[in-house]
Amino acid sequence: MKLSKKVAIITGAATGIGQAMAVRFAQEGAAVVIDYVGKPGTADDSLAKIKAVGGRAIAVNADVSNPEQAANMITEAVKTFGGLDILVNNAGIEYKHPFLEFPIDQVQKIFAVNLLGPLVCAQAAARQMVKQGRGGRIINISSIHEDLPMQTNAPYCATKGGIRMLMRTIAVELAPYKITVNNIGPGAIFTPIDKDVESNPEMEKALMAEIPLARWGKPEEVAGLATYLASDEAGYVTGSTYFIDGGMLRQAGAL
Ligand SMILES: NC(=O)c1ccc[n+]([C@@H]2O[C@H](COP(=O)([O-])OP(=O)(O)OC[C@H]3O[C@@H](n4cnc5c(N)ncnc54)[C@H](O)[C@@H]3O)[C@@H](O)[C@H]2O)c1
């Protein structure tokens, strides 16, 4: 098991990629804190899946963009499992509008969840990891859109570009404490965030034409990469983005 004796927090882990990482980390021996927003019970499905594989987990309701709630998430992890080794900043939202019409309240919400949230959670987690003195792992689920423009999606792309420089900067700043910081940049992964495309055959066909491997990625495939980056094996890996996109960026000619 790659993550035995580790404690991991995964934000936005009630669905999609976050849920897949939570289940995989638990299978690999980690104790997992599932962060979610919404009604009590929102994370029950993730908790049940972890229980089914014999893992340990708790669910904590915390809006990642709220510093007090983020700090409380760390406190709960330490209180329940005795420390914190891994933070995965996964929570993210997306609204699409032509740039000229983008409502400012939605722009502010996207920045709060996708960029302020990871910064606030990384700071709170890193403070705990430094206090413990045994290093740590911070992984951000970014996107191919940290490099690749997408029309009607300017605020989302801006936050994912921002998280690239957040990762690069704090990777350097936290290296003396043996805390590594990396991004995973998924392409098209089949989850609720892309339901507009998944439910529209024409949009889906157009998307598949942009992907050399011509299929959606699976949340479990992202979880596999996250498991490596979270493990002791990745101790010399810091400051980079790892794309998992079926070749989409290469075909687009980005980078
Ligand atoms: N699915 C894809 O194709 C794809 C591609 C690139 C990047 N991503 C990124 O992957 C991450 C996970 O997305 P997903 O595809 O699993 O979609 P998803 O919608 O299933 O997951 C996002 C999760 O974040 C949670 N969340 C939203 N606001 C929150 C807040 N304020 N605090 C805490 N949690 C909050 C949601 O409740 C949800 O559970 C996102 O950061 C997304 O940008 C996804």
The ligand as an ORCA input file, in Angstrom:
! r2SCAN-3c Opt
* xyz 0 1
  N     -14.004     16.806    -15.239
  C     -13.135     17.396    -16.010
  O     -13.149     17.231    -17.240
  C     -12.076     18.300    -15.433
  C     -11.067     18.753    -16.278
  C     -10.088     19.584    -15.786
  C     -10.093     19.941    -14.459
  N     -11.075     19.501    -13.647
  C     -11.035     19.930    -12.241
  O     -11.212     18.824    -11.398
  C     -11.743     19.257    -10.148
  C     -12.896     18.337     -9.759
  O     -13.943     18.471    -10.686
  P     -14.885     17.281    -11.151
  O     -14.693     17.133    -12.592
  O     -14.689     16.092    -10.282
  O     -16.333     17.917    -10.963
  P     -17.355     17.859     -9.741
  O     -18.321     18.957     -9.993
  O     -17.858     16.483     -9.558
  O     -16.435     18.197     -8.477
  C     -16.266     19.461     -7.897
  C     -16.564     19.349     -6.418
  O     -16.217     20.584     -5.763
  C     -17.221     20.840     -4.786
  N     -17.236     22.255     -4.428
  C     -17.746     23.289     -5.154
  N     -17.593     24.430     -4.466
  C     -16.979     24.122     -3.298
  C     -16.558     24.879     -2.170
  N     -16.756     26.199     -2.113
  N     -15.947     24.228     -1.149
  C     -15.773     22.888     -1.194
  N     -16.155     22.122     -2.230
  C     -16.749     22.728     -3.256
  C     -18.507     20.381     -5.451
  O     -19.541     20.199     -4.502
  C     -18.052     19.102     -6.125
  O     -18.171     18.000     -5.237
  C     -12.146     20.730    -10.355
  O     -11.169     21.575     -9.775
  C     -12.152     20.885    -11.856
  O     -11.878     22.208    -12.279
  C     -12.075     18.681    -14.096
*
